[in-house]
Amino acid sequence: MFIFKIFLTFILLSIVFSQDPELLLEKGQNELASGYLLESEQTFQKALQIDPSFAPALQALSKLSLHKGNLKKANEFSIQAVQADEDFRDWSLKIGKISEQIQNGNRNVQQGLYEEAILEYEKILKIHPYFPDAEFYMGLTRFRQKDIENAARHFSNALKIYPNHAKARKGLDNVTKQFLNIGNKSYKNGDLSKAIKFYNKSLEFDPEFYLAYFQLGVLEKKQGNSKLAISNLNKVLELKPEHDKTWFTLGTAYESDQLIDEAIVHYLKAIELNPRYSKAYGNVGKLLTEKEEYAKAEDLLKTIVQIDPSFADGFMRLGLLYIVQEKYKEAINNLKSSVQLDDKDYNKFFNLASAQNKNEEWSQASISAQKCVDLKRKFGGGWLELGIAELGKNNRTRAKKHFEEARKDREWRELAERKIDEINNPAKYQK
């Protein structure tokens, strides 16, 4: 019985509350002060439904409109408030003063009197600190002065007042993109500290600017800081989970850390988001080949070269897959396609020469290996394959000369010296 009485009292109070414009006004003002703009607007409108001439609610809607940067609507509600009650004329005059100051500020901007314009906008904010347009126009003025940092600050302030301010959002996007571009240029020029500074500056004003996190991730990845790279790239996915480039770059970071299964998962997600993501296909194909999952690798790589017949690396990955399986003819066919599509990559000619040597196509291997070393003279692998091809043609003197070139490359020295030893001491290697 006691519980029923409490429930009944609650119902009665709710009815009374919902029918009292004064109580609704108080409720709406509390909602507005807490930043619940939509809820406060609905509450003020409920008060007016009960009493259409309730001037305090009309004034409250005027203030709410001002908070949303809608000066026109704020003026309309202020006029209605005066029509309902002359005591609210002072507020209407204040709205008129704001309009006048905005006009004065904009006129000064047009005349190049930027600091005078700033003073007009600042006057508004001293009296109405919740009016986002004053901050927006200050940002626009600083932007015209090419003071992008202060422009960003004002655009950001406008959005703090009213997060849905479309013009301030556009302004901030333009500025943060400039920070990003400065960072990218610095990165390309090798000034990494400056690049990091401007990427972080864009995030200072717009913590949800996912491209800045992405570039920080790329930068850290290239510097070998995989943990920092992964941290920044995961922030991108929190903001933009469909960003395929981030999934791919995360894959490369995990691959660098030898977390192969994690890398494959991220590459496959990139492919899911972008079925034509050639590099992701290529990287998965490479890793599946290393895991000896040849059938999966073959299916994946065949798919991408069908989707993108111009993807030279896809044909190269297929060629390498077939080499591992000792399917040399298939390897050669695909590697020939790769060099036809990209005849500037020494590595592709190296792989082709290797497959041709393994298939005892000495003359063709010699041509491919020569193209390899023509593109990169100091690459020992190219000289080694060139030597193997000449050795296959029984040109031992020429082969030895090529092996001597190969041994100049530290990475290929051991193999080159063994080949030289085979020529100098053939009996040692007879079965």
Buried (B, 14 or more C-beta within 10 A) or exposed (E): EEEEEEEEEEEEEEEEEEEBBEBBBBBBBEBBEEEBBEBBBEBBEBBBEEBEEBBBBBBBBBBBBBBBBBBEBBBBBBBBBBEBBEEBEEBBEBBEBBEEBBEBBBEBBEEEBBEBBBBBBEBBBEEBEBBBBBBBBBBBBBBEBEBBEBBBBBBBBBBEBBEEBEBBBEBBEBBBBBBBEBBBEBBEEEBBEBBBBBBEBBBBBBEEBBBBBBBBBBBBBEEEBBEBBBBBBEBBBEBBEEBBBBBBBBBBBBBBBEBBEBBBBBBBBBBEBBEEBBBBBBBBBBBBBEEEBBEBBBEBBBBBBEBBEEBBBBBBBBBBBBBBBEBBEBBBBBBBBBBEBBEEBBBBBBBBBBBBBBBEBBEBBBBBBBBBBEBBEEBBBBBBBBBBBBBBEEBBEBBBBBBBBBBEBEEBEEBBBEBBEBBEEEEEEEE
